[in-house]
Amino acid sequence: MTDIDPLEQLNQQPPSILCLDDEANVLKSLVRLLRQYKFDVSVSTSGQDALEKMHAKEFDVVISDMRMPHMSGAEFLAKARKIAPDSQRILLTGFSDLESTISAVNEGGIHAYVQKPWQNDHLISVIQSGVEKFRLKKQNEILQLQVNQQNQQLKELNTNLEQLVDKRTKQIRSVLKKLEVANESEKREHQSTVELLYNFINANPYLDGKRAENIAGTCTQIARYLNVSQRSITLAPIAGYLAQIGLLAMDPELYNKPINELNEVQRKTFYTHPSISQLMLMPATHLSDVSDAIYHQFERYNGQGIPKGLAKNDIPIGAMVLSVARDYWEHYEQSDPLLTTKMRHEVALNNIKLGSGSLYHPKIVKSLEASHVQLMASDTSIGSIKVICAQELEESMTLANSLHSHTGIMLLPKGHVFNSKSIVKLQQLEAKKPTPFRIMVKTAK
């Protein structure tokens, strides 16, 4: 028997409304009106009966009259709030009930009130708004559980890569689509989405999560030296982290060896991975700029690139930044490993400078050079970073470099500001490790 998806089950259920009023005629009017809109309506003529119904079932919206014998609307709603805090509470009140209405706001935490006699259109609008808020809360709870389950599944991946790639792609698109719908009002909070996708990359034995982290860091450095918006600076490292995600849907033979060792067919197939990335990220419309940057990352400043042959400023700025950062680290990795780290960086920078004006935007190359000088200078700074274990963490400390588990899964991103919750979680994880974490935190200079 196939399990019903919790979100689908929630959406299939008609909104449930509980109406409380001591006047039977008022309840009849409410039932007649609400059932026209396909609401599942329950009624009570006493506060005690309504509370018993709430113990048995969670309602989307609870509507209560103010003036009733034995238990006022304010008193009922205060008790209803304790039983079902997520249910949206609406108060029906007369013009003379100002003091009682204030009491209901303070004690019952009402979400809206409607004056009697009500206008049908207005009342329906208030109820529909309440249903939407209630269901958004429930969707967020379901989606958060699903995201947690996805992260748990990362630890249980087997060696059958082809089946896993197909499964991961479907999971990513499904989770992103649901997150996009349920968190429309929170589009600026990308971090959990990016960490989830980065962990998919890092869990692949043939992809280099550290390389993605290096590219992301360089994208950030370049963006800071460009005259771009804060949003562009924020999104630049995300493109770096996710630039390789399309490779998950490909045969590892295409990316576990240098590109110059691929035959012509394999090379053409390899260069389609940005298109696959764009398809995978399509549900996350709030990451559309990141998706475009990844899709156009192989365009060239002189118009000789792929997939569209765009030239100069027709290429998205994020794609030009990503192209320079990606190739910089590719040159670094291909340089002689016997050279010092500083010399390898110099080799990489010189190779990028050779492509200025042809492969790369000259302004972005200059930004790389400026950030590269800063990087070389920061290598010799003293006292700006210290290494501690989880037991030494304090609130407000800032993470200097992203923190990973022993299997390479990102636990916390660079720049995370520690709070009591993240400290306790890390200390619990550290207690299960044979050796303490080496956590790099920033200190005052």
BELSULNOR-V246591 format. One record per helix or strand. SS is the DSSP state (alpha for helix, beta for strand). FROM is the first residue (numbers start at 0). TO is the last residue. If there is no record, write none. Layout:
SS_FROM_TO, SS_FROM_TO
This chain:
alpha_5_11, beta_15_19, alpha_23_34, beta_39_43, alpha_46_55, beta_60_64, alpha_72_82, beta_87_92, alpha_97_107, beta_111_114, alpha_119_153, alpha_160_181, alpha_183_185, alpha_190_202, alpha_208_224, alpha_229_241, alpha_244_248, alpha_251_253, alpha_258_260, alpha_263_269, alpha_272_280, alpha_284_294, alpha_311_313, alpha_316_333, alpha_340_353, beta_355_355, beta_359_359, alpha_361_377, beta_384_387, alpha_389_391, beta_397_398, beta_402_403, beta_409_411, beta_416_416, alpha_419_430, beta_438_441
